[in-house]
């Protein structure tokens, strides 16, 4: 790690928070402007916006590793769970419950993501991470309780949102496998597949067409809340690991609840404040995490964006490129000690 640069923990946490902010604030807009529009049409517009912004955030092969044919199956699965099942269930649920309640229920996405990352990738989940996740989950429970006491919870709509959290948890875990690819390409591929599927279903079910204003707002919401948010989420996974990224991303529901409040849902109470404090505490626990011990790296050849000041990329160039660049490169066997998280180079067991 370069002297004076952000630690992997802080960098990953801030990227995850930025992704959470963009996505969290999108939820009340989807509910407000998706009224009277079918769930497939709404999902198609959201990922249409994500695809449009992806056209402008792609990087050349000299800067980022490109998608490979071997990624096709993973991308299809990501599109199915993340761009079809997840958003369609969310839109359907938003039309049957309050924006605040739905936003808060999305906290469960972090739990699904962390459990899958632990089971499938063996990511380290120590006591601090467990405590952070517990704090975030407790905040979500308190916020949901607040809604139930105010009589705003409609169980059928919240059940649909719970389906969304499970689908996006699977999507988040799958996306870890392409976190070293160009995020712009990943967003574009996933969005394109999702748009084709959802618009086909919208035509099949004869959903009504939206007016131009609603279509424009949903496209813009998709560009920021689904396109840019996914880009920052993938960058956070690359730096921070899937479990920690998903857990910090759990702050998105609280931001969504604040957005719903700002758009007219006056459901604030002492429990809302308590829930927000618990979730903020969980995020802070992640950002101050320090995991430092002697560990080994096996010989490895792969391709991804990297710099030469992080202690892991000491291969030579002539001339030496400036900043981040991407090419196939070899890592030799190495044993050293420094603070780290379960990123692309630190998947060792504990």
BELDA-V890027 format. One record per backbone hydrogen bond with DSSP energy under -1.0 kcal/mol. CO is the residue of the C=O (numbers start at 0). NH is the residue of the N-H. Records with the same first field share a line. If there is no record, write none. Layout:
# BELDA-V890027
CO->NH ; NH
This chain:
# BELDA-V890027
1->4
6->10
7->11
8->12
9->13
10->14
11->15
12->16
13->17
14->18
15->19
16->20
17->21
18->22
19->23
20->24
22->25
25->29
26->30
27->31
28->32
29->33
33->36
37->41
38->42
39->43
40->44
41->45
42->46
43->47
44->48
45->49
46->50
47->51
48->52
49->53
50->54
52->55
59->62 ; 63
61->325
64->181
67->70
68->71
70->74
71->75
72->76
73->77
74->78
75->79
76->80
77->81
78->82
79->84
80->85
83->87
84->88
85->89
86->90
87->91
88->92
89->93
90->94
92->95
97->101
98->102
99->103
100->104
101->105
103->106
104->107
105->108
106->109
107->111
108->112
109->113
110->114
111->115
112->116
113->117
114->118
115->119
116->120 ; 122
125->129
126->130
127->131
128->132
129->133
130->134
131->135
132->136
133->137
134->138
135->139
136->140
137->141
138->142
139->143
140->144
141->145
142->146
143->147
144->148
145->149
146->151
147->150
153->157
154->158
155->159
156->160
157->161
158->162
159->163
160->164
161->165
162->166
163->167
164->168
165->169
166->170
167->171
168->172
169->173
170->174
173->176
174->177
175->178
177->180
181->185
182->186
183->187
184->188
185->189
186->190
187->191
188->192
189->193
190->194
191->195
192->196
193->197
194->198
195->199
196->200
197->201
198->202
199->203
200->204
201->206
202->205
210->214
211->215
212->216
213->217
214->218
215->219
216->220
217->221
218->222
219->223
220->224
221->225 ; 226
222->227
223->228
226->230
227->231
228->232
229->233
230->234
231->235
232->236
233->237
234->238
235->239
236->240
237->343
240->244
241->245
242->246
243->247
244->248
247->250
248->251
250->254
251->255
252->256
253->257
254->258
255->259
256->260
257->261
258->262
259->264
260->263
263->265
264->266
268->272
269->273
270->274
271->275
272->276
273->277
274->278
275->279
276->280
277->281
278->282
279->283
280->284
281->285
282->286
283->287
285->288
290->339
294->335
296->333
299->330
301->328
305->324
324->305
328->301
330->299
333->296
335->294
340->342
342->345
